[in-house]
Amino acid sequence: MSIGAFILKLKSAAQKYRIPTLRSMAQELSLVLVPETIFTHEELRDYLSQIRVRAPHYIEIVCGCTSGKYGDSLGLLRISDDGTISAVCHCCKECKQVFDSPVEFVKHGSRTSNVPNWRKKVWILNQNGQKIKMIDTSFLKYYYGDNFRRPHNESGHRDQFLRCTACNKVRRFELRSRELCRFYHDAAASGNQTCFSMIPGRWTCEDLEERISSRSRTGCRKNIRCRGCVYCVCFGCRLCRFEDCTCRMCVDFYANVS
């Protein structure tokens, strides 16, 4: 029997009796060791050392942005398959700020209010230690755009501040989502809020207080140091009023809406 005929006979026997081959065993092991993620192995192989979490619907990866004046600021990006990218800042040991958009992370890290293209500002280290811009990676294939932009006839929400009753430190609430609005709403209504209870897990009384000079930035989309205008003062909307709340403002709002 020739060698070619022997190999064909061996392959047919493996298929007939389902004898595991090295290739099939390697595929089974890869399915066990590498969980299914929203990115392929080829897209992630150059950044494996920077990945902290690999889940079926999102990944968390170490990132950074560079300021010519302040240097590098590190953070953690959470990239989801629903098109959103959030960031946790680690620019210093005390900083644990959470941002709903990478734009806000770059603004915070570079201490500026003008970010023309954050995709070129945020970078990720590859296996060789090189800084690769986000725009040159595959991590933006699910990203659908930056922050939601309100129509010009709708008002936004300016940042609000509350003082801790335990340590007397002032904390900023960036009212960009319904969840953050609810945290602020409940903390302001309680009257006995502490750093830990305002947004659980975000602050403790040992964390540094925001500088007084930084509090002048109020989050207005028209004027960064606005003291109150028609674009940032909201008197009630579905983002900051809640049907399950029994306070007078929420009850009156939904009574008028219905």
N, C-alpha and C positions, 0 to 999 in steps of 0.2 A: 504494500500500500504506500502510495506516495505521500509526501508531507502535506501537500495541498488537500488531498482527499481526507487525510487524518484530521486536519483542522476543521474542515467542513463537517465531518462526522461529530467532532467534539462540540461545535456550535449547536448543531441540531439536538444533541443530547442535553446540552445546557438549557435550551429552550423547552424541550419536552419535559424534563424533570425539574425545571426552574432552579437550576444550580446557580447560586449567587456568584457573579463575577466581581473582579476588583472594581470595575467602573460602577456597577450597581451598588456595591457596598459603600463606595465613596459618596455616591449620591444620597444614600440613606443617612450616612453620618453627617453630611452637610445640612440635611433637613433638620437633624436633631440639634446640631451645634449652632447653626446660624438661623435665628428666627426670621420669619417673614416680615419684611418691612416695606415701606412705601418707596424705597430706592433699591436699585439692584446692587449686587456686590461690585460690579465694575464702577458704578458711580460713587461708591463709598470706599473703595480699597485704598485710595490715596489719603483718606482722612480717618482711618480706623482708630488711630491713637487719640483723636480729639472727640470721638463719640462717647457720650456718657449713658444714653438710654436708646435702645432700639425696640420700638413697640410696633404693633401692626399698623397703627394709624398715625404715628408721629415718631420723630427722632429728636434727641437733644444733643447738641454739639457745641463745643467751646468755640467762641469767636472773639473778635476784638476789633477795635477801631483806633486810629492813630490821630493824635492832634499834634500839630507842629509846636505848640506851646507847652502842652501838658503830657505829651508822650502817649504810650499805649494804655488803653483801658480794656480790660477783659470782661467777658460776659458769657452767658449761656443762652443759645438760641433754641427755641422749641418750634420745629417746623412740622406742620400738620398737613394731612392730605385734604382738609377742607379749605385750603387756600390761605390760612392765617399763619403768621409768624410772630411770636412773642419773644421777649428777651428779659433776662434777669441780669442786672448789672453787678459786677464784682470789681469795680474800678479801685476800690480800697477794701480793707478788711471790714469796715463798719457798714459799707453800702450793700443793701439787699433790695434795691428798688426793682419793681416789676413793671415792664412796659408792654402795652398791647401792640406796639408797632416797633420795628427796628429803627424807624426814623427818630422816635423819641429816645431810643438808646443812644444813637449817634449824637443827638443834640446834647444829651446829658454828659456823654463821655468827652466830647470836644468842647463843652461849655459855650455853645453857640446856638443861635436861634434860626440859622439859615443853613440848610443842608440841601444842596441842589440835586445830588444823586447819591443816596445812601448805599446803593448797590456797589459803588466803587469805594466807599469808605469802610464798609464792614469786610473783614478778611477772616480766613480760616487757615490754620497752619496745616501743611501737608506732611507726608512722612519724612521729607527732607528738611523740614523746618522753614520752608518758604511761605510767605504770606500770599495766599491766593484770594483775589477779590471775589465777592459773592457773584458778581456778574459773569465770572469766568467758570463757575461751577454749575452743577446740575440741581442745586438745592432750591432754585426758584421756579421749577417747572410746575408746581402747584400754586404758586403765589398769584393771586388775582388782582393785586393793587394795594396801594397804601391806604391810609385811614379813610373811612367813609366820609365823604364830603357832603355836608348839608346844603340844601337849596338856600339861596340868598334870602328868602323870606322867612326862614326859620332861625330861631335863636339857638345858641350852643350853651354849654355849661362851663363857667369859669371854675378854676380850682378853688377849693374851700379848705379852711384850716380849723383844726380843733386842738384844744389844749388838754393834755393829760392831767387828770385830777390827782395822780400819785406823784409824778416827777415834775409837773408844770412845764413840760416841753411841748412845743407846737408841732403838729404833724399835718402834712399836706395830703389832701384827697384830690386826685385827678379824675374828675367825673367823666370818663370816656366810655363807660359801659354801664349796663343796667345793674350788674353785680356790684360795681364800685359805688354807684349811686345808692344802692340799698345799704351798703356798709356805712356810708356817711349818714344816711337818713336815720338809721337805727342808733348810731353813736350820738348824733346830735340830739335825738329825742330822749336818750337815757339820762343825760345830765350828770352821769357818774362814770364817764368813759376813761379807760386807761390805755396805754400804748398797746398792750397785748390784745385787749378786747375790741379796739377800733377795727382792725383788719387782722384776724387771728393768724399768727405766724409771720407777719410782716415786720412788726416793730417790737422792741422791748424797751424798758425804761433805761437800759444801759446804752442804747444806740444814740449816736450823736444827733443833736437837733439841727435842722436846716438853718443856714445862716440867714440873718435878717435881710441882708441885701438880696438874697435869692428869692425871698418871699414876694418881692415886687413883681416877679413874673407870675401873672395870674392865669395864663392859658388862653387868653382871648385870641381869636384867629385874625383879628384886625390890628390889634395893638398889643404887643407883648407886655407892656406895663399899664394896661388899661385898668381904671378904677371902677368900671361898670358902664356898659353901653348896651344897645339893643341887640348886639351880636353875641354877647356872652352872658347876659342875665336872663334866666328862664324863670317864669312864674308858674310853671307846671306843664308837664308833658308825660307821655307814656314811658319815658326813660327814667324819670325821677319821681313818679307817683306810682303807688302800688295798691292793687285791689284788695290784698289781704291785710293791709295796714288800717288801723282804726283811728289814726290821728285825724284832726280836723281838715288839714290840707288835702290828704289823699281822699277822704270821704267826700269833700266838696268837689274835688276835681272830677271824680268818676260819676258823681251825681249830675254834674253839669254836662259831662260827655254823653251819658246815656239819655 
